[in-house]
Amino acid sequence: MPRLLRFEWDVPDGLFDEQFREEEFLQGLKEEAVLKLFQAGRITSGSGAKLLGMTRRDFLELLYRRGVPYFRYSPQQFRQELEAVEQLGEELEKRGDARGT
């Protein structure tokens, strides 16, 4: 069951104006919180998108714009992935050679 979080913060009068809008500030805070949860491995990209009221594709674009990696590999996992890609490349080259390309 979802849990409702409420956040209250007393800020100085006059903090927000036309150049520094409250709505944009609050949206930015929410995005930062969701990105932190994603980076900590607490939520998936789909959950992050839902929390921000956007599509998963838009969430992935947000990750990109904010410089947040989508994949988090350990050094061992990264080596395994790299080896798999290299093997696939070798197999594709052999297939191309066998076809006379």
N, CA, C and O atoms as a GROMACS GRO file, in nm:
protein
  404
    1MET      N    1   0.084  -0.118   0.000
    1MET     CA    2   0.000   0.000   0.000
    1MET      C    3   0.089   0.125   0.000
    1MET      O    4   0.184   0.132   0.078
    2PRO      N    5   0.060   0.221  -0.085
    2PRO     CA    6   0.141   0.343  -0.091
    2PRO      C    7   0.136   0.421   0.041
    2PRO      O    8   0.039   0.414   0.116
    3ARG      N    9   0.240   0.492   0.064
    3ARG     CA   10   0.250   0.573   0.184
    3ARG      C   11   0.257   0.719   0.144
    3ARG      O   12   0.335   0.755   0.055
    4LEU      N   13   0.179   0.804   0.206
    4LEU     CA   14   0.177   0.946   0.176
    4LEU      C   15   0.277   1.018   0.265
    4LEU      O   16   0.271   1.008   0.388
    5LEU      N   17   0.369   1.089   0.202
    5LEU     CA   18   0.465   1.170   0.276
    5LEU      C   19   0.427   1.317   0.262
    5LEU      O   20   0.392   1.362   0.154
    6ARG      N   21   0.434   1.388   0.370
    6ARG     CA   22   0.408   1.532   0.368
    6ARG      C   23   0.536   1.603   0.412
    6ARG      O   24   0.610   1.554   0.497
    7PHE      N   25   0.558   1.718   0.353
    7PHE     CA   26   0.679   1.792   0.380
    7PHE      C   27   0.641   1.938   0.402
    7PHE      O   28   0.576   1.999   0.318
    8GLU      N   29   0.680   1.992   0.514
    8GLU     CA   30   0.655   2.132   0.543
    8GLU      C   31   0.788   2.200   0.569
    8GLU      O   32   0.879   2.143   0.629
    9TRP      N   33   0.796   2.324   0.522
    9TRP     CA   34   0.921   2.397   0.536
    9TRP      C   35   0.889   2.545   0.541
    9TRP      O   36   0.830   2.599   0.447
   10ASP      N   37   0.927   2.610   0.647
   10ASP     CA   38   0.906   2.754   0.658
   10ASP      C   39   1.019   2.825   0.585
   10ASP      O   40   1.136   2.811   0.620
   11VAL      N   41   0.982   2.901   0.482
   11VAL     CA   42   1.082   2.976   0.405
   11VAL      C   43   1.050   3.124   0.418
   11VAL      O   44   0.937   3.161   0.448
   12PRO      N   45   1.150   3.208   0.395
   12PRO     CA   46   1.128   3.351   0.409
   12PRO      C   47   1.025   3.404   0.308
   12PRO      O   48   1.017   3.356   0.195
   13ASP      N   49   0.948   3.503   0.351
   13ASP     CA   50   0.857   3.571   0.259
   13ASP      C   51   0.940   3.633   0.146
   13ASP      O   52   1.053   3.676   0.166
   14GLY      N   53   0.882   3.635   0.029
   14GLY     CA   54   0.949   3.697  -0.085
   14GLY      C   55   1.054   3.611  -0.151
   14GLY      O   56   1.122   3.655  -0.243
   15LEU      N   57   1.067   3.486  -0.105
   15LEU     CA   58   1.168   3.396  -0.164
   15LEU      C   59   1.136   3.366  -0.310
   15LEU      O   60   1.227   3.358  -0.393
   16PHE      N   61   1.010   3.351  -0.340
   16PHE     CA   62   0.970   3.315  -0.476
   16PHE      C   63   0.914   3.438  -0.548
   16PHE      O   64   0.849   3.523  -0.487
   17ASP      N   65   0.941   3.444  -0.678
   17ASP     CA   66   0.888   3.550  -0.763
   17ASP      C   67   0.875   3.497  -0.905
   17ASP      O   68   0.882   3.376  -0.925
   18GLU      N   69   0.857   3.583  -1.002
   18GLU     CA   70   0.840   3.539  -1.140
   18GLU      C   71   0.965   3.470  -1.196
   18GLU      O   72   0.953   3.380  -1.280
   19GLN      N   73   1.083   3.510  -1.152
   19GLN     CA   74   1.206   3.448  -1.200
   19GLN      C   75   1.239   3.319  -1.124
   19GLN      O   76   1.309   3.232  -1.177
   20PHE      N   77   1.190   3.307  -1.003
   20PHE     CA   78   1.216   3.188  -0.919
   20PHE      C   79   1.082   3.142  -0.865
   20PHE      O   80   1.039   3.177  -0.755
   21ARG      N   81   1.017   3.060  -0.947
   21ARG     CA   82   0.878   3.020  -0.918
   21ARG      C   83   0.872   2.903  -0.820
   21ARG      O   84   0.951   2.810  -0.827
   22GLU      N   85   0.777   2.911  -0.730
   22GLU     CA   86   0.759   2.809  -0.628
   22GLU      C   87   0.729   2.673  -0.690
   22GLU      O   88   0.783   2.572  -0.646
   23GLU      N   89   0.642   2.668  -0.792
   23GLU     CA   90   0.604   2.541  -0.854
   23GLU      C   91   0.726   2.471  -0.915
   23GLU      O   92   0.741   2.349  -0.902
   24GLU      N   93   0.811   2.548  -0.981
   24GLU     CA   94   0.931   2.489  -1.042
   24GLU      C   95   1.028   2.440  -0.935
   24GLU      O   96   1.091   2.336  -0.951
   25PHE      N   97   1.040   2.517  -0.828
   25PHE     CA   98   1.126   2.477  -0.718
   25PHE      C   99   1.079   2.346  -0.655
   25PHE      O  100   1.159   2.256  -0.630
   26LEU      N  101   0.947   2.336  -0.630
   26LEU     CA  102   0.893   2.214  -0.570
   26LEU      C  103   0.908   2.094  -0.663
   26LEU      O  104   0.939   1.984  -0.617
   27GLN      N  105   0.888   2.114  -0.793
   27GLN     CA  106   0.908   2.006  -0.889
   27GLN      C  107   1.053   1.960  -0.889
   27GLN      O  108   1.082   1.841  -0.894
   28GLY      N  109   1.146   2.056  -0.882
   28GLY     CA  110   1.288   2.022  -0.877
   28GLY      C  111   1.323   1.942  -0.753
   28GLY      O  112   1.401   1.847  -0.760
   29LEU      N  113   1.265   1.979  -0.638
   29LEU     CA  114   1.288   1.902  -0.515
   29LEU      C  115   1.238   1.759  -0.528
   29LEU      O  116   1.305   1.664  -0.487
   30LYS      N  117   1.120   1.746  -0.587
   30LYS     CA  118   1.061   1.613  -0.604
   30LYS      C  119   1.149   1.529  -0.697
   30LYS      O  120   1.174   1.412  -0.670
   31GLU      N  121   1.195   1.590  -0.807
   31GLU     CA  122   1.282   1.517  -0.900
   31GLU      C  123   1.410   1.473  -0.831
   31GLU      O  124   1.454   1.360  -0.848
   32GLU      N  125   1.470   1.563  -0.753
   32GLU     CA  126   1.594   1.527  -0.682
   32GLU      C  127   1.572   1.410  -0.587
   32GLU      O  128   1.655   1.320  -0.578
   33ALA      N  129   1.460   1.412  -0.517
   33ALA     CA  130   1.430   1.303  -0.422
   33ALA      C  131   1.414   1.171  -0.496
   33ALA      O  132   1.467   1.069  -0.453
   34VAL      N  133   1.340   1.172  -0.607
   34VAL     CA  134   1.317   1.049  -0.683
   34VAL      C  135   1.448   0.999  -0.743
   34VAL      O  136   1.474   0.879  -0.743
   35LEU      N  137   1.531   1.090  -0.794
   35LEU     CA  138   1.660   1.048  -0.849
   35LEU      C  139   1.750   0.987  -0.742
   35LEU      O  140   1.821   0.890  -0.769
   36LYS      N  141   1.746   1.042  -0.622
   36LYS     CA  142   1.824   0.983  -0.512
   36LYS      C  143   1.775   0.843  -0.479
   36LYS      O  144   1.856   0.752  -0.456
   37LEU      N  145   1.643   0.824  -0.477
   37LEU     CA  146   1.588   0.692  -0.451
   37LEU      C  147   1.629   0.593  -0.560
   37LEU      O  148   1.662   0.478  -0.532
   38PHE      N  149   1.628   0.639  -0.685
   38PHE     CA  150   1.668   0.554  -0.797
   38PHE      C  151   1.816   0.518  -0.786
   38PHE      O  152   1.854   0.402  -0.803
   39GLN      N  153   1.900   0.618  -0.759
   39GLN     CA  154   2.044   0.593  -0.748
   39GLN      C  155   2.077   0.499  -0.633
   39GLN      O  156   2.173   0.422  -0.641
   40ALA      N  157   1.998   0.504  -0.528
   40ALA     CA  158   2.021   0.417  -0.412
   40ALA      C  159   1.968   0.277  -0.437
   40ALA      O  160   1.984   0.188  -0.353
   41GLY      N  161   1.903   0.256  -0.551
   41GLY     CA  162   1.850   0.125  -0.582
   41GLY      C  163   1.720   0.094  -0.508
   41GLY      O  164   1.682  -0.023  -0.498
   42ARG      N  165   1.654   0.196  -0.457
   42ARG     CA  166   1.532   0.176  -0.380
   42ARG      C  167   1.408   0.167  -0.468
   42ARG      O  168   1.307   0.110  -0.428
   43ILE      N  169   1.414   0.225  -0.590
   43ILE     CA  170   1.302   0.222  -0.683
   43ILE      C  171   1.352   0.190  -0.824
   43ILE      O  172   1.470   0.210  -0.854
   44THR      N  173   1.264   0.142  -0.908
   44THR     CA  174   1.295   0.115  -1.048
   44THR      C  175   1.269   0.241  -1.131
   44THR      O  176   1.212   0.338  -1.082
   45SER      N  177   1.311   0.236  -1.256
   45SER     CA  178   1.284   0.350  -1.344
   45SER      C  179   1.134   0.366  -1.366
   45SER      O  180   1.084   0.479  -1.377
   46GLY      N  181   1.061   0.256  -1.371
   46GLY     CA  182   0.916   0.264  -1.386
   46GLY      C  183   0.851   0.329  -1.264
   46GLY      O  184   0.760   0.411  -1.279
   47SER      N  185   0.897   0.293  -1.146
   47SER     CA  186   0.844   0.354  -1.024
   47SER      C  187   0.879   0.503  -1.018
   47SER      O  188   0.797   0.586  -0.978
   48GLY      N  189   1.001   0.536  -1.057
   48GLY     CA  190   1.042   0.676  -1.059
   48GLY      C  191   0.956   0.759  -1.152
   48GLY      O  192   0.916   0.870  -1.119
   49ALA      N  193   0.929   0.703  -1.269
   49ALA     CA  194   0.844   0.772  -1.366
   49ALA      C  195   0.704   0.794  -1.307
   49ALA      O  196   0.647   0.903  -1.320
   50LYS      N  197   0.651   0.691  -1.243
   50LYS     CA  198   0.517   0.702  -1.185
   50LYS      C  199   0.513   0.807  -1.075
   50LYS      O  200   0.418   0.886  -1.067
   51LEU      N  201   0.615   0.809  -0.989
   51LEU     CA  202   0.620   0.907  -0.881
   51LEU      C  203   0.624   1.050  -0.934
   51LEU      O  204   0.571   1.141  -0.871
   52LEU      N  205   0.686   1.069  -1.050
   52LEU     CA  206   0.695   1.203  -1.108
   52LEU      C  207   0.584   1.232  -1.208
   52LEU      O  208   0.579   1.342  -1.264
   53GLY      N  209   0.496   1.135  -1.230
   53GLY     CA  210   0.384   1.158  -1.322
   53GLY      C  211   0.427   1.173  -1.466
   53GLY      O  212   0.374   1.255  -1.540
   54MET      N  213   0.525   1.091  -1.506
   54MET     CA  214   0.575   1.098  -1.642
   54MET      C  215   0.590   0.958  -1.700
   54MET      O  216   0.577   0.859  -1.627
   55THR      N  217   0.617   0.950  -1.828
   55THR     CA  218   0.639   0.820  -1.890
   55THR      C  219   0.778   0.769  -1.852
   55THR      O  220   0.864   0.845  -1.808
   56ARG      N  221   0.797   0.641  -1.868
   56ARG     CA  222   0.929   0.582  -1.839
   56ARG      C  223   1.034   0.642  -1.931
   56ARG      O  224   1.146   0.668  -1.889
   57ARG      N  225   0.997   0.663  -2.057
   57ARG     CA  226   1.091   0.724  -2.152
   57ARG      C  227   1.133   0.864  -2.104
   57ARG      O  228   1.251   0.898  -2.108
   58ASP      N  229   1.036   0.942  -2.058
   58ASP     CA  230   1.069   1.076  -2.006
   58ASP      C  231   1.159   1.066  -1.883
   58ASP      O  232   1.248   1.149  -1.864
   59PHE      N  233   1.135   0.964  -1.800
   59PHE     CA  234   1.221   0.946  -1.683
   59PHE      C  235   1.363   0.912  -1.726
   59PHE      O  236   1.459   0.964  -1.668
   60LEU      N  237   1.378   0.827  -1.826
   60LEU     CA  238   1.512   0.793  -1.875
   60LEU      C  239   1.581   0.916  -1.934
   60LEU      O  240   1.702   0.932  -1.920
   61GLU      N  241   1.505   1.002  -1.999
   61GLU     CA  242   1.562   1.127  -2.050
   61GLU      C  243   1.605   1.218  -1.935
   61GLU      O  244   1.708   1.285  -1.944
   62LEU      N  245   1.526   1.220  -1.827
   62LEU     CA  246   1.563   1.297  -1.709
   62LEU      C  247   1.694   1.244  -1.651
   62LEU      O  248   1.782   1.323  -1.615
   63LEU      N  249   1.707   1.113  -1.641
   63LEU     CA  250   1.832   1.054  -1.593
   63LEU      C  251   1.949   1.103  -1.678
   63LEU      O  252   2.053   1.142  -1.625
   64TYR      N  253   1.932   1.100  -1.809
   64TYR     CA  254   2.037   1.143  -1.900
   64TYR      C  255   2.072   1.290  -1.879
   64TYR      O  256   2.190   1.326  -1.869
   65ARG      N  257   1.970   1.374  -1.873
   65ARG     CA  258   1.994   1.518  -1.856
   65ARG      C  259   2.064   1.548  -1.725
   65ARG      O  260   2.146   1.640  -1.718
   66ARG      N  261   2.034   1.472  -1.622
   66ARG     CA  262   2.093   1.495  -1.490
   66ARG      C  263   2.224   1.419  -1.470
   66ARG      O  264   2.287   1.429  -1.364
   67GLY      N  265   2.265   1.342  -1.570
   67GLY     CA  266   2.391   1.269  -1.560
   67GLY      C  267   2.386   1.151  -1.464
   67GLY      O  268   2.488   1.113  -1.406
   68VAL      N  269   2.267   1.094  -1.448
   68VAL     CA  270   2.250   0.979  -1.358
   68VAL      C  271   2.257   0.852  -1.442
   68VAL      O  272   2.177   0.835  -1.533
   69PRO      N  273   2.351   0.763  -1.412
   69PRO     CA  274   2.362   0.640  -1.491
   69PRO      C  275   2.241   0.549  -1.470
   69PRO      O  276   2.190   0.534  -1.360
   70TYR      N  277   2.198   0.491  -1.581
   70TYR     CA  278   2.086   0.397  -1.575
   70TYR      C  279   2.132   0.262  -1.524
   70TYR      O  280   2.064   0.198  -1.444
   71PHE      N  281   2.248   0.219  -1.572
   71PHE     CA  282   2.305   0.090  -1.530
   71PHE      C  283   2.412   0.115  -1.426
   71PHE      O  284   2.488   0.211  -1.434
   72ARG      N  285   2.416   0.028  -1.328
   72ARG     CA  286   2.520   0.036  -1.225
   72ARG      C  287   2.587  -0.100  -1.218
   72ARG      O  288   2.536  -0.194  -1.156
   73TYR      N  289   2.701  -0.109  -1.282
   73TYR     CA  290   2.775  -0.235  -1.284
   73TYR      C  291   2.887  -0.233  -1.182
   73TYR      O  292   2.951  -0.130  -1.159
   74SER      N  293   2.910  -0.348  -1.120
   74SER     CA  294   3.032  -0.364  -1.043
   74SER      C  295   3.143  -0.386  -1.145
   74SER      O  296   3.113  -0.418  -1.260
   75PRO      N  297   3.269  -0.371  -1.107
   75PRO     CA  298   3.376  -0.396  -1.204
   75PRO      C  299   3.368  -0.536  -1.265
   75PRO      O  300   3.393  -0.553  -1.385
   76GLN      N  301   3.332  -0.636  -1.185
   76GLN     CA  302   3.320  -0.773  -1.237
   76GLN      C  303   3.205  -0.783  -1.337
   76GLN      O  304   3.221  -0.844  -1.443
   77GLN      N  305   3.090  -0.724  -1.305
   77GLN     CA  306   2.976  -0.727  -1.396
   77GLN      C  307   3.011  -0.655  -1.527
   77GLN      O  308   2.973  -0.700  -1.635
   78PHE      N  309   3.082  -0.544  -1.516
   78PHE     CA  310   3.120  -0.470  -1.636
   78PHE      C  311   3.212  -0.554  -1.725
   78PHE      O  312   3.195  -0.556  -1.847
   79ARG      N  313   3.309  -0.622  -1.665
   79ARG     CA  314   3.400  -0.709  -1.742
   79ARG      C  315   3.321  -0.819  -1.812
   79ARG      O  316   3.347  -0.850  -1.928
   80GLN      N  317   3.226  -0.879  -1.741
   80GLN     CA  318   3.144  -0.985  -1.801
   80GLN      C  319   3.063  -0.932  -1.919
   80GLN      O  320   3.054  -0.999  -2.022
   81GLU      N  321   3.005  -0.815  -1.904
   81GLU     CA  322   2.929  -0.756  -2.014
   81GLU      C  323   3.020  -0.725  -2.133
   81GLU      O  324   2.983  -0.750  -2.248
   82LEU      N  325   3.136  -0.671  -2.105
   82LEU     CA  326   3.231  -0.637  -2.211
   82LEU      C  327   3.276  -0.764  -2.284
   82LEU      O  328   3.285  -0.763  -2.407
   83GLU      N  329   3.303  -0.870  -2.211
   83GLU     CA  330   3.341  -0.996  -2.274
   83GLU      C  331   3.228  -1.050  -2.363
   83GLU      O  332   3.254  -1.099  -2.472
   84ALA      N  333   3.105  -1.040  -2.316
   84ALA     CA  334   2.991  -1.087  -2.395
   84ALA      C  335   2.977  -1.007  -2.524
   84ALA      O  336   2.949  -1.063  -2.629
   85VAL      N  337   2.997  -0.876  -2.515
   85VAL     CA  338   2.988  -0.792  -2.634
   85VAL      C  339   3.100  -0.825  -2.732
   85VAL      O  340   3.078  -0.830  -2.853
   86GLU      N  341   3.220  -0.846  -2.680
   86GLU     CA  342   3.333  -0.882  -2.766
   86GLU      C  343   3.309  -1.015  -2.836
   86GLU      O  344   3.338  -1.029  -2.954
   87GLN      N  345   3.256  -1.113  -2.763
   87GLN     CA  346   3.225  -1.243  -2.823
   87GLN      C  347   3.120  -1.229  -2.931
   87GLN      O  348   3.131  -1.290  -3.038
   88LEU      N  349   3.019  -1.150  -2.905
   88LEU     CA  350   2.915  -1.127  -3.005
   88LEU      C  351   2.974  -1.062  -3.129
   88LEU      O  352   2.940  -1.100  -3.241
   89GLY      N  353   3.061  -0.965  -3.110
   89GLY     CA  354   3.127  -0.900  -3.224
   89GLY      C  355   3.207  -0.998  -3.307
   89GLY      O  356   3.203  -0.996  -3.430
   90GLU      N  357   3.280  -1.085  -3.239
   90GLU     CA  358   3.359  -1.186  -3.310
   90GLU      C  359   3.269  -1.280  -3.389
   90GLU      O  360   3.299  -1.314  -3.503
   91GLU      N  361   3.158  -1.322  -3.329
   91GLU     CA  362   3.064  -1.410  -3.398
   91GLU      C  363   3.003  -1.342  -3.519
   91GLU      O  364   2.987  -1.404  -3.624
   92LEU      N  365   2.969  -1.217  -3.506
   92LEU     CA  366   2.911  -1.143  -3.619
   92LEU      C  367   3.013  -1.127  -3.731
   92LEU      O  368   2.978  -1.135  -3.849
   93GLU      N  369   3.139  -1.104  -3.696
   93GLU     CA  370   3.243  -1.093  -3.797
   93GLU      C  371   3.260  -1.225  -3.872
   93GLU      O  372   3.274  -1.226  -3.995
   94LYS      N  373   3.258  -1.337  -3.799
   94LYS     CA  374   3.270  -1.468  -3.862
   94LYS      C  375   3.155  -1.494  -3.957
   94LYS      O  376   3.174  -1.546  -4.067
   95ARG      N  377   3.035  -1.458  -3.916
   95ARG     CA  378   2.917  -1.476  -4.003
   95ARG      C  379   2.931  -1.393  -4.127
   95ARG      O  380   2.896  -1.438  -4.237
   96GLY      N  381   2.980  -1.272  -4.113
   96GLY     CA  382   3.000  -1.185  -4.229
   96GLY      C  383   3.104  -1.243  -4.322
   96GLY      O  384   3.086  -1.238  -4.444
   97ASP      N  385   3.213  -1.298  -4.268
   97ASP     CA  386   3.317  -1.361  -4.350
   97ASP      C  387   3.263  -1.482  -4.422
   97ASP      O  388   3.297  -1.505  -4.538
   98ALA      N  389   3.179  -1.560  -4.354
   98ALA     CA  390   3.123  -1.681  -4.414
   98ALA      C  391   3.030  -1.648  -4.529
   98ALA      O  392   3.011  -1.729  -4.619
   99ARG      N  393   2.971  -1.530  -4.526
   99ARG     CA  394   2.878  -1.489  -4.632
   99ARG      C  395   2.949  -1.415  -4.745
   99ARG      O  396   2.887  -1.375  -4.843
  100GLY      N  397   3.079  -1.398  -4.729
  100GLY     CA  398   3.155  -1.332  -4.835
  100GLY      C  399   3.147  -1.181  -4.829
  100GLY      O  400   3.168  -1.114  -4.930
  101THR      N  401   3.116  -1.126  -4.713
  101THR     CA  402   3.108  -0.980  -4.702
  101THR      C  403   3.235  -0.925  -4.642
  101THR      O  404   3.247  -0.804  -4.624
   0.00000   0.00000   0.00000
